[in-house]
Amino acid sequence: MSPLRALLFCLALLTLATPGVQAQSIDPFEHGWVLDPEASKLRFLSVKKGNVAETSKFATLSGLITPQGKAQIRVLMDSVDTNIDLRNVRMRFLFFESFNFPEATISVQLDPETLRDLHMVRRKFVEVGYTLALHGVTLEKTAEVAVTLMSNDRVAITSTTPIPIKLDEFNLEGGREKLQEAANVEIVPVGVVSFDFIFDRAAPGTPPTEAQLAAAPAGASAALETKGVMDREACLGRFDILSKTGNINFAPASARLDPSSYPLLDNLYDIVNRCPNMAIEIGGHTDSDGSDSTNQRLSERRAGAVGEYLSNKGIGAGRMRVVGYGEARPLRPNDSAANKARNRRIEFTVLN
């Protein structure tokens, strides 16, 4: 054996004998990948008052890349983090309506051939098509991402440029209007998204499956707020925000609660339950269609239906005062269908 061949043979034996050293795979999806939620970030930027930019993020993410290159990210909308408690609540209830749309998903089919040489070049810029399901709407988009092989078992997928999200495309314009009204500010109707997703390679023989995405917390359990009993400020703010949602619905000209109202009412129950020292007024309001007496009775019956729902969930009748205001307290002039819809509402007021 020549001296050169003998040297190469010794180096090969040394590599095999060294713990933790693995050969780089040419299959970019070998074994599949699982998102590291602590290291990953999904941010969005909004602009208000013309030039005031605010960056927020989501705290609860889960994700995977299958051995076939199918990537999915699950985002829990209740985990929105603006660094301010009541602003988080406004985003959850008024903008994202997370009680009806608790999560968003991003799906991408990655091309293995495009990334076949990633183990050599370590970093590639790739144009990908993705599907975004948000607020009940599913759209296909494209974006450029950077794929960086940090080690043989860790990869980063990051946005290379800000990704604009037009609010009207995802039926979020109504939420923007509610936010503007609640905060008394003008908000630009476009959000800008950026992300850093970090994945770890799955162990051999344990490829990730789509069922693993459901392992993250669900619904309000992901909300960034103090658990248990809340203080007075937190309670007051939440009741005010819930009064502005407009998501307590009834059958036309009826006091029968529509099932679409149940998710919000269940959230309302949770808040009332966590504010045990407070009594609330449940106020019913109507638009101006119909006679004064008819609207008065309808408002009383609708407020009563909400009180009955909460009572059946376990809230004592002594903590609730049910009142109907008819058409006497409109939020807006009753001169359009949209304005009338805003005037038909249930409001919650703390009594003590």
Secondary structure, DSSP 8 states (H G I E B T S, - for coil): --HHHHHHHHHHHHHHHSTT-----S-TTTT-EEE-TTT-EEEEEEEETTTEEEEEEES-EEEEE-TTSEEEEEEEGGGEE-SSHHHHHHIIIIIS-TTT--EEEEEEE--TTTTTTHHHH-EEEEEEEEEEEETTEEEEEEEEEEEEEEETTEEEEEESS-EEEEGGGGT-HHHHHHHHHHHT--B-SEEEEEEEEEEEE--TT----GGGGGGS--GGGG--S--SS--HHHHHHHHHHHTT-----B-TTS--B-GGGHHHHHHHHHHHHT-TT--EEEEEE--SSS-HHHHHHHHHHHHHHHHHHHHHHT--GGGEEEEE-TTSS-SS-SSSHHHHHHHSEEEEEE--
